[in-house]
Each structure stands twice: as C-alpha cells, then as structure tokens.
Amino acid sequence: MAAVAMRLPVARKAVAESAGGEKHLVAPGDIITTDTGYMRGHGTYVEDEKLIASVAGVVERVNKLVYVRALNTRYNGEVGDVVVGRITEVQQKRWKVETNSRLDSVLLLSSMNLPGGELRRRSAEDELAMRDYLQEGDLISAEVQSVFSDGAVSLHTRSLKYGKLGQGVLVQVSPSLVKRQKTHFHDLPCGASVILGNNGFIWIYPTPEQKDEEAGGFTTNLEPVPLSDREVISRLRNCIVALVTHKLMLFDTSILYCYEASLPHQIKDILKPEVMEEIVLETQQRLLDLEG
C-alpha cells in the first residue's frame, strides 16, 4: 500500500504585510471616510456625506481619488493588457475567447498575423481555413486592442510574440494578484518561461532554444518535453499556487525568489501548508530586503 502523509494541526503565524504600509481592508457597507474632499472611485458610493465601500477589498488612494481594489474579481480589460485566453467558439470572421472576464472576448480574423507573417487583405479562403489556424480549446496569448462599451474586449495578435501556445501548464489566479509591468513575458534563469496574463491566466512553458521568426504565431512545438523541464515547470506552478494562497503579488522577481526558496523541498511537498508558509515567508523577507 502507498504511504499516507499525516500532519498534526499546528498554530500558524499570520503572514506579514508587504512593504508599503498597512493596508486598509474593507467589506461592503464599511465607511471609508467622512471627509467630503475625496473623489469617489470604483467600488465606492456616497451616502449621508460618507464614502462607503460597495465591494470587499483594499482601499487605494491616488491623490484625492479613493477606490476599492476588489480581492476577488473578474478581469476588467484595459487597452494594452497582455492576456492568455482559450478559444471557445469559431464564428464568422472572428473567434470567441474566454479571458476570465464577464463577457467573452473577441479576436477578429483581421486582427491576427497570417501564417508566415503575410500582410494582405483577408480572403474567403482565409475565412474557410479559420479552424486550421485556431480551433476550440486552443490557448493563445494576445493583447487587448480595444474595450467595448459593455466591457467586452477586442484582442489582437499582430506580433510574433503573441499567438498560439504549445506545451506548458496553465494556472488560473485572481487578476488582482498579477502585478502590472512593462513586460509580462519572462524567461526565468531556472530554465522555464512564464506569461503573466493581466487577466489572471498564467502560462508556464519550457524556454524555447530559438525564437521561430517564420512561424507567425501558429507553429507549435509538439516535441516531448524532457523530464528536467517538466520538473522545473511543476515546481514553478506549485510556487505560484503558494504565493496566491498567501495573497502575494505575482511578478518575475517574487516567482523566482519563491522558486529558489522551494529548492530544498520536493516538488509535491511545496503544497503542504507548513512548507508553503515557510517558503512564502522567506520570499517575502527577500522582497522586503530588496525594497529596503
């Protein structure tokens, strides 16, 4: 029979707040301030000259603007965001894409590179071959091109860094935990790469040996992934789950520090609560030292 790991209950220390001061957490109905000099932002409303939270989250202040950043929320698209999505439907001249938002996103046939990077008008033949390019279930990386009035987003993949995703692991987290950066494509020194989608979909994959400039974002590598690469990807995935469990922001440095802190432990042990807490506290301390 297989051995079963047994753990006794232990009192856990609360994970310390990150640098940047104490965060003001509110629940719906909590009074944020009675000062009338503030501007009302998202997640708030005014009643009896009091600014009140309408969602559970963290109070953020930008000069005189006060808003509440929800802890668990659907993705609200902004132009220029990098997203990872899954094709859900092939329609006339467009694909529907699941991007963790309230409404399905749209990828138009005219908003993507043709195979080989050709630049020409889309023809009826291209429309008939749409399912050869992308079909239901395919994962893609894309950029938000525009946001419609109802909140749905239009995507584009007009760059060789975007397109169809091949072999890797998808991790779904809350969009509020993905830190906004100049780039969301990271080749980590541990031998794997990550795409940190602003929509909370994170793609972990083996770092390609060479960039295929001729692919046009459609040719995916289906060669078997070596065991060493699979172990690195699995460890990164468990590290991201650990960071998310303790509500730490996800960006390249925090993921790499967590990966390095987890190296003394086996991959499967990272998900044990006491091990998870240990590596997250070590990661947090290194981040505080970096900021200090």
QUIGIQUI-V30571 format. One record per pair of residues at least 6 apart in sequence whose C-alpha atoms are under 8 Angstrom apart, sorted by the first residue. I is the first residue (numbers start at 1). J is the second residue. D is the distance in whole Angstrom. If there is no record, write none. Layout:
# QUIGIQUI-V30571
i=I j=J d=D
i=I j=J d=D
This chain:
# QUIGIQUI-V30571
i=15 j=246 d=7
i=15 j=277 d=8
i=15 j=281 d=7
i=16 j=281 d=8
i=17 j=23 d=8
i=18 j=284 d=7
i=18 j=288 d=7
i=19 j=288 d=6
i=19 j=291 d=8
i=23 j=58 d=7
i=23 j=59 d=7
i=24 j=58 d=6
i=24 j=59 d=6
i=25 j=56 d=7
i=25 j=57 d=6
i=25 j=58 d=5
i=25 j=59 d=6
i=26 j=32 d=8
i=26 j=53 d=7
i=26 j=55 d=8
i=26 j=56 d=6
i=26 j=57 d=6
i=26 j=58 d=6
i=26 j=59 d=7
i=27 j=53 d=7
i=27 j=54 d=8
i=27 j=55 d=6
i=27 j=56 d=4
i=27 j=57 d=7
i=28 j=52 d=8
i=28 j=53 d=5
i=28 j=54 d=5
i=28 j=55 d=5
i=28 j=56 d=6
i=29 j=52 d=6
i=29 j=53 d=5
i=29 j=54 d=6
i=30 j=52 d=6
i=30 j=53 d=6
i=31 j=50 d=7
i=31 j=51 d=6
i=31 j=52 d=4
i=31 j=53 d=6
i=32 j=50 d=8
i=32 j=51 d=6
i=32 j=52 d=5
i=32 j=53 d=7
i=32 j=59 d=8
i=33 j=50 d=6
i=33 j=51 d=5
i=33 j=52 d=7
i=34 j=49 d=7
i=34 j=50 d=5
i=34 j=51 d=6
i=35 j=50 d=7
i=35 j=51 d=8
i=36 j=49 d=7
i=36 j=50 d=7
i=37 j=64 d=7
i=38 j=64 d=5
i=38 j=65 d=6
i=38 j=66 d=7
i=39 j=64 d=6
i=39 j=65 d=5
i=39 j=66 d=6
i=40 j=46 d=8
i=40 j=51 d=7
i=40 j=65 d=6
i=40 j=66 d=6
i=40 j=67 d=7
i=41 j=65 d=6
i=41 j=66 d=5
i=41 j=67 d=4
i=41 j=68 d=7
i=42 j=67 d=5
i=42 j=68 d=6
i=42 j=69 d=8
i=43 j=53 d=6
i=43 j=54 d=5
i=43 j=55 d=6
i=43 j=67 d=6
i=43 j=68 d=5
i=43 j=69 d=7
i=43 j=70 d=8
i=44 j=51 d=7
i=44 j=52 d=5
i=44 j=53 d=4
i=44 j=54 d=5
i=44 j=55 d=7
i=44 j=67 d=6
i=44 j=68 d=7
i=45 j=51 d=6
i=45 j=52 d=5
i=45 j=53 d=7
i=45 j=54 d=7
i=46 j=52 d=6
i=53 j=68 d=7
i=55 j=68 d=7
i=55 j=70 d=6
i=56 j=68 d=8
i=56 j=70 d=6
i=56 j=71 d=7
i=57 j=68 d=6
i=57 j=69 d=5
i=57 j=70 d=4
i=57 j=71 d=5
i=57 j=72 d=8
i=58 j=68 d=5
i=58 j=69 d=5
i=58 j=70 d=7
i=58 j=71 d=7
i=59 j=66 d=7
i=59 j=67 d=6
i=59 j=68 d=5
i=59 j=69 d=6
i=60 j=66 d=6
i=60 j=67 d=5
i=60 j=68 d=6
i=60 j=69 d=7
i=61 j=67 d=7
i=69 j=176 d=8
i=70 j=176 d=7
i=71 j=174 d=8
i=71 j=176 d=6
i=72 j=174 d=6
i=72 j=175 d=8
i=72 j=176 d=7
i=73 j=174 d=7
i=73 j=175 d=7
i=73 j=176 d=7
i=74 j=100 d=6
i=74 j=101 d=5
i=74 j=102 d=6
i=74 j=174 d=8
i=74 j=175 d=7
i=75 j=99 d=8
i=75 j=100 d=6
i=75 j=101 d=4
i=75 j=102 d=7
i=75 j=175 d=6
i=75 j=198 d=8
i=75 j=199 d=5
i=75 j=200 d=8
i=76 j=101 d=6
i=76 j=151 d=7
i=76 j=199 d=8
i=77 j=101 d=8
i=77 j=144 d=7
i=77 j=147 d=7
i=77 j=151 d=7
i=77 j=152 d=8
i=77 j=153 d=6
i=77 j=199 d=8
i=78 j=144 d=7
i=78 j=146 d=8
i=78 j=147 d=7
i=79 j=143 d=8
i=79 j=144 d=5
i=79 j=145 d=6
i=79 j=146 d=5
i=79 j=147 d=7
i=80 j=143 d=6
i=80 j=144 d=5
i=80 j=145 d=6
i=81 j=143 d=6
i=81 j=144 d=5
i=81 j=197 d=8
i=81 j=198 d=6
i=82 j=141 d=7
i=82 j=142 d=6
i=82 j=143 d=5
i=82 j=144 d=7
i=82 j=184 d=7
i=82 j=196 d=8
i=82 j=197 d=5
i=82 j=198 d=6
i=82 j=199 d=8
i=83 j=99 d=7
i=83 j=141 d=6
i=83 j=142 d=5
i=83 j=143 d=6
i=83 j=144 d=7
i=83 j=196 d=8
i=83 j=197 d=4
i=83 j=198 d=6
i=83 j=199 d=6
i=83 j=201 d=7
i=84 j=99 d=7
i=84 j=139 d=7
i=84 j=140 d=6
i=84 j=141 d=4
i=84 j=142 d=6
i=84 j=195 d=8
i=84 j=197 d=5
i=84 j=199 d=7
i=84 j=201 d=6
i=84 j=202 d=7
i=84 j=203 d=7
i=85 j=97 d=6
i=85 j=98 d=5
i=85 j=99 d=5
i=85 j=100 d=8
i=85 j=139 d=6
i=85 j=140 d=5
i=85 j=141 d=6
i=85 j=142 d=8
i=85 j=201 d=7
i=86 j=97 d=5
i=86 j=98 d=5
i=86 j=99 d=7
i=86 j=136 d=8
i=86 j=137 d=6
i=86 j=138 d=6
i=86 j=139 d=4
i=86 j=140 d=6
i=87 j=95 d=7
i=87 j=96 d=6
i=87 j=97 d=4
i=87 j=98 d=6
i=87 j=134 d=7
i=87 j=135 d=7
i=87 j=136 d=5
i=87 j=137 d=5
i=87 j=138 d=5
i=87 j=139 d=6
i=87 j=140 d=8
i=88 j=95 d=8
i=88 j=96 d=6
i=88 j=97 d=6
i=88 j=98 d=6
i=88 j=135 d=8
i=88 j=136 d=5
i=88 j=137 d=6
i=89 j=95 d=6
i=89 j=96 d=5
i=89 j=97 d=7
i=89 j=135 d=7
i=89 j=136 d=6
i=90 j=96 d=6
i=90 j=130 d=8
i=90 j=131 d=7
i=90 j=135 d=7
i=90 j=136 d=7
i=92 j=127 d=7
i=93 j=108 d=6
i=93 j=109 d=5
i=93 j=110 d=8
i=93 j=127 d=6
i=93 j=130 d=8
i=94 j=106 d=7
i=94 j=107 d=6
i=94 j=108 d=4
i=94 j=109 d=5
i=95 j=106 d=6
i=95 j=107 d=5
i=95 j=108 d=6
i=95 j=109 d=8
i=96 j=104 d=6
i=96 j=105 d=6
i=96 j=106 d=5
i=96 j=107 d=6
i=97 j=104 d=6
i=97 j=105 d=5
i=97 j=106 d=6
i=97 j=107 d=7
i=98 j=104 d=5
i=98 j=105 d=6
i=99 j=105 d=7
i=99 j=199 d=6
i=99 j=201 d=8
i=100 j=199 d=6
i=100 j=200 d=7
i=100 j=201 d=8
i=101 j=152 d=8
i=101 j=199 d=7
i=102 j=151 d=8
i=102 j=152 d=8
i=103 j=151 d=7
i=103 j=152 d=5
i=104 j=152 d=7
i=104 j=153 d=8
i=105 j=152 d=6
i=105 j=153 d=5
i=105 j=154 d=6
i=105 j=155 d=7
i=106 j=152 d=8
i=106 j=153 d=6
i=106 j=154 d=5
i=106 j=155 d=6
i=107 j=154 d=6
i=107 j=155 d=5
i=107 j=156 d=6
i=108 j=154 d=8
i=108 j=155 d=7
i=108 j=156 d=7
i=109 j=122 d=8
i=109 j=127 d=8
i=109 j=130 d=8
i=110 j=121 d=8
i=110 j=122 d=7
i=111 j=155 d=7
i=111 j=156 d=5
i=111 j=157 d=6
i=111 j=158 d=6
i=112 j=156 d=6
i=112 j=157 d=5
i=112 j=158 d=5
i=113 j=119 d=8
i=113 j=157 d=6
i=113 j=158 d=5
i=113 j=159 d=7
i=113 j=216 d=6
i=113 j=217 d=7
i=114 j=216 d=7
i=115 j=215 d=6
i=115 j=216 d=5
i=115 j=217 d=7
i=115 j=218 d=6
i=116 j=214 d=5
i=116 j=215 d=6
i=116 j=216 d=5
i=117 j=214 d=7
i=117 j=215 d=7
i=117 j=216 d=5
i=133 j=218 d=7
i=134 j=164 d=8
i=138 j=164 d=7
i=138 j=165 d=8
i=139 j=164 d=6
i=139 j=165 d=5
i=139 j=166 d=8
i=140 j=162 d=7
i=140 j=163 d=5
i=140 j=164 d=4
i=140 j=165 d=5
i=141 j=157 d=7
i=141 j=162 d=5
i=141 j=163 d=5
i=141 j=164 d=7
i=141 j=165 d=7
i=142 j=155 d=6
i=142 j=156 d=6
i=142 j=157 d=5
i=142 j=162 d=5
i=142 j=163 d=7
i=143 j=155 d=6
i=143 j=156 d=6
i=143 j=157 d=6
i=143 j=162 d=8
i=144 j=153 d=7
i=144 j=154 d=6
i=144 j=155 d=5
i=144 j=156 d=6
i=145 j=153 d=7
i=145 j=154 d=6
i=145 j=155 d=5
i=145 j=156 d=6
i=146 j=153 d=6
i=146 j=154 d=5
i=146 j=155 d=7
i=147 j=153 d=4
i=147 j=154 d=6
i=148 j=154 d=8
i=157 j=163 d=6
i=159 j=216 d=8
i=159 j=217 d=8
i=160 j=213 d=7
i=160 j=215 d=8
i=160 j=216 d=6
i=160 j=217 d=6
i=161 j=217 d=7
i=162 j=217 d=6
i=163 j=216 d=8
i=163 j=217 d=4
i=163 j=218 d=6
i=164 j=217 d=6
i=164 j=218 d=5
i=164 j=219 d=8
i=164 j=220 d=7
i=165 j=220 d=7
i=166 j=220 d=5
i=166 j=221 d=6
i=166 j=222 d=7
i=167 j=205 d=6
i=167 j=206 d=8
i=167 j=220 d=8
i=167 j=221 d=7
i=167 j=222 d=7
i=167 j=225 d=8
i=168 j=203 d=7
i=168 j=204 d=5
i=168 j=205 d=4
i=168 j=206 d=7
i=168 j=233 d=8
i=169 j=203 d=6
i=169 j=204 d=5
i=169 j=205 d=6
i=169 j=233 d=7
i=169 j=237 d=8
i=170 j=201 d=7
i=170 j=202 d=6
i=170 j=203 d=5
i=170 j=204 d=6
i=171 j=201 d=6
i=171 j=202 d=5
i=171 j=203 d=6
i=171 j=204 d=8
i=171 j=237 d=7
i=172 j=200 d=6
i=172 j=201 d=5
i=172 j=202 d=6
i=173 j=200 d=5
i=173 j=201 d=6
i=173 j=202 d=8
i=173 j=244 d=7
i=174 j=199 d=8
i=174 j=200 d=5
i=175 j=198 d=6
i=175 j=199 d=5
i=175 j=200 d=4
i=175 j=201 d=8
i=176 j=200 d=8
i=177 j=200 d=8
i=177 j=244 d=7
i=177 j=247 d=7
i=177 j=248 d=7
i=177 j=249 d=5
i=177 j=250 d=6
i=178 j=196 d=7
i=178 j=197 d=8
i=178 j=198 d=6
i=178 j=200 d=6
i=178 j=249 d=6
i=178 j=250 d=5
i=178 j=251 d=7
i=179 j=198 d=8
i=179 j=249 d=6
i=179 j=250 d=6
i=179 j=251 d=6
i=180 j=198 d=7
i=184 j=194 d=8
i=184 j=195 d=6
i=184 j=196 d=5
i=184 j=197 d=7
i=185 j=193 d=7
i=185 j=194 d=6
i=185 j=195 d=5
i=185 j=196 d=7
i=186 j=193 d=6
i=186 j=194 d=5
i=186 j=195 d=7
i=186 j=252 d=7
i=187 j=193 d=4
i=187 j=194 d=7
i=187 j=207 d=6
i=188 j=194 d=8
i=188 j=252 d=8
i=188 j=256 d=7
i=190 j=232 d=7
i=191 j=206 d=7
i=191 j=207 d=6
i=191 j=229 d=7
i=191 j=232 d=7
i=192 j=204 d=7
i=192 j=205 d=6
i=192 j=206 d=5
i=192 j=207 d=5
i=192 j=229 d=7
i=192 j=232 d=7
i=192 j=233 d=7
i=193 j=204 d=6
i=193 j=205 d=5
i=193 j=206 d=6
i=193 j=207 d=5
i=194 j=202 d=7
i=194 j=203 d=6
i=194 j=204 d=5
i=194 j=205 d=6
i=195 j=202 d=6
i=195 j=203 d=5
i=195 j=204 d=7
i=196 j=202 d=5
i=196 j=203 d=7
i=196 j=251 d=8
i=197 j=203 d=8
i=204 j=233 d=6
i=204 j=236 d=8
i=204 j=237 d=7
i=205 j=233 d=7
i=206 j=225 d=8
i=206 j=229 d=6
i=206 j=230 d=8
i=206 j=233 d=7
i=231 j=267 d=8
i=234 j=267 d=7
i=235 j=259 d=7
i=235 j=262 d=8
i=235 j=267 d=5
i=236 j=255 d=7
i=236 j=259 d=6
i=238 j=267 d=7
i=238 j=268 d=8
i=238 j=270 d=6
i=238 j=271 d=7
i=239 j=255 d=7
i=239 j=258 d=6
i=239 j=259 d=6
i=239 j=262 d=7
i=239 j=270 d=7
i=240 j=250 d=8
i=240 j=255 d=7
i=241 j=271 d=8
i=242 j=270 d=8
i=242 j=271 d=7
i=242 j=276 d=6
i=242 j=277 d=8
i=242 j=280 d=7
i=243 j=249 d=7
i=243 j=250 d=7
i=243 j=255 d=8
i=243 j=258 d=8
i=243 j=280 d=6
i=244 j=250 d=8
i=246 j=277 d=8
i=246 j=280 d=7
i=254 j=283 d=7
i=254 j=284 d=8
i=254 j=287 d=7
i=257 j=283 d=5
i=257 j=286 d=7
i=258 j=279 d=6
i=258 j=280 d=7
i=258 j=282 d=8
i=258 j=283 d=5
i=261 j=279 d=5
i=261 j=282 d=7
i=261 j=283 d=7
i=262 j=270 d=7
i=262 j=279 d=6
i=269 j=275 d=7
i=270 j=276 d=5
